[in-house]
Amino acid sequence: MLDEKIIASLQDRFKENIVEVGESCGDSIVTVELNSLHDVLSFLKKELSFDYLLFITATDNPKREGKRFDIVYQLRSTETLDEIRIKAAVNEGEEVESITDIWVSAIGDECETYDMFGIWFKNHKGPGGEGLRRAFMPDDWNGHPLRKDYPLKGDDFSDKWVEKLLPEGQRHQPDHTRMP
């Protein structure tokens, strides 16, 4: 469990924007309002020594009332080895402020989160100033594979893409992922 002084510092500075403080499997989790997310992450790095961004990801909760996604940031202090998870709820089509100005290492994770969930990061600055782009899926791919509404068995587009672009020797479709 995280030092209570860190949670108290966050609550003092962002009391209006903290939605929930909790713990899961020994990890401290702080849920904040989306409009304060960038400021909270910046404060954690600059003031509380959480200098290492472990990862960014998201979770999809399509049946939840209100905002569908949670954007998740896992941080570590290399000084104290403490870790903290920061979450914020994001609605379909809502933009998240990029943190590439805080951690350059966020470039890949933001691209991956966009690619897999369709969450857009505004002001994202990639290498050479390029914007947000897909990380794993081809540029012309339809959909975002980690969303709960993505078809498990693929669709006509993915079948056509495989036929068009993969060499014949790599076209085998595993039996467990396609209809007979």
C-alpha positions, 0 to 999 in steps of 0.5 A: 500500500502506498504511503498515506502522505502521497494520497493526502498530498493528492487530496489536498491539491486536487480534492475537487477532482478526486472521484475515488481512492481505493486499493486492489491487489496491493495497488493504490488506485486514485480515480480522478476527473478527466479534466484534471488528469494531465495536472494530476499526472504532472504533479505526481511526476514533478512534486511527488517523484513518480518519475517512471511511467510503467504503462497506459491502457484502458478498460472498456465497460460498455454496459456501465451507465455514464462513461464507457472507458477508463483510461489507466496510468501506472506510475512508479517512483524510482526513488522510493519504488512506490507505485500508483495507478491513476484512472479517469472515466472517458466517454465514447468520442471524448478526447484525453489530453496527451502526456507526451509533454510529461513522459516522452515514453507515453508516445507508444502507449498512447498510440497503442491505446488509440489503436486497440480502444479508439481513445483519441489523445489530443496534442499527442506528439510522436517522433518528429512531431507526428500525430497519433497513429495506429501502433499494431493494426494496419492504417486501413483497419476497421475497428479497435480490437480490444473493445467489447463490441469488436467481433471475436470471429472477425468480419468481412473486412478483416477476411478481405484484408487477409486475402489481399495483403498476406502471402498465401503461406500465411493465410491459414485461419485458425479454426477457433477464430473463424466460422466453418 
